[in-house]
Structures are given as structure tokens and as C-alpha cells.
Amino acid sequence: MLKHCFYKLTPLLFLLLLTACTASQPKNTHNICEIFREKDDWFDYTQDTYEKWGVPVHVQMAIIHQESRFVADAQPPRPWLLGIIPWFRNSSAYGYPQAQDGTWDWYLEEAGRWVADRDDFEDASDFVGWYCTVSYKRLGISKWDTAKQYLAYHEGHTGYKRKSYLKKPWLLKVSKKVERQARQYNQQLNSCREELESSSWFFW
């Protein structure tokens, strides 16, 4: 009897464990203070990235917000063939940073982070910091210029050099939107940074 109950419970326990391991989206994605209060490690991660790569916290967060809305396993929508058959996705973008397979592999090799995962926020933050640093070195884009950093992030360095974004008015609008989000995040962060730094010091 007990053995039978165990086998019935095992799949349920596995599902519960799997659910517990899946990071949930922050409740308020438009307020950086609320995000960091809810996800108490994220401030430390983004601060570490800032100290390592020099990319401001609000720039990192605005880019990740635009790319995935902080959904750990975000993926592009799957197209439907003939409206009824689920088809292959048009992009390999995945995770918090929506990094494509090739770009992620490049990051793993260049940054030496072979165990990093796109659905791990710490790794996603580091990736954004690394990519923006490469954009600064290759393209001369300030690490504080959210709009241009996002254009390079979206189009790739070659596309940015070719100014491919000029043929995409919608993308220019998105880059301005990301810039506004970064500005808002920065203002919010200024109001709660002392609290977050105190909490961070306390837990360490």
C-alpha cells in the first residue's frame, strides 16, 4: 500500500520541485525598487556586473526588461503552419537576455563562463554587461547610452555599423522606449539605493 502511494506521489513531487526551481517573473516589472525587493539577489548581481564591466544597473535592467520582461525561459513565439501546425521558431533567442545560440557561445568563450545559463539572472546580467562592453570597444558606444547600446544589442555589431536600424523606424522607437525605461529605473534606483545597499550588506 505504501509503495503504491509512493509511486503515485513521485510524479507530483517532481512537478512541485520543478516548479519551485523555475524563477517567477517579478510582480512589478516597471519599478526597479520593487523588483530588487522581491528578487533580493538581483541587485547584487547587477551591481557586480557594473563593477566588472562598467555598464550601469539601470541600463542592464532596461535592456533585459525589453527583451524578456524578466521571464527566465522567454522565447520568441512559435509560428503556426497553415494556422494549425506548430512550426519551428524563427530565432534561437532564449532566456532573460534573449541571446541567440551563436552570440551566447561567443560570450561563453570570450568571458570564460562555460557553465553560464541564459535562464539564470546572474549570468544574464553578466552577458548584457559583456555585450555592451564589446559594443563600447568596437563601436565607441558609451556604456551609459541606453538607446544606442540597445540598437547594437538588437542588430548586432555588424548591423549597427551598417546602420541597418535606419531602415527600421519601429526599432528606433523601441530604442527610445528602452532609453525612457532606463531613465525611469535610474530615478527609482536613486530613491532606494541606500536601502538596497544596506540590505545587501546585512545579508553578507
Secondary structure, DSSP 4 states (H G I P E B T S, - for coil): -HHHHHHHHHHHHHHHHHHHHSPPPPS-TT-HHHHHHHSTTHHHHHHHHHHHH---HHHHHHHHHHHHTT-TT--PPPPEETTTEE---S---BTTTTB-HHHHHHHHHHHT-TT--TTSHHHHHHHHHHHHHHHHHHH---TT-HHHHHHHHHHHHHHHHTTGGGG-HHHHHHHHHHHHHHHHHHHHHHHHHHHHHHHHHHH-
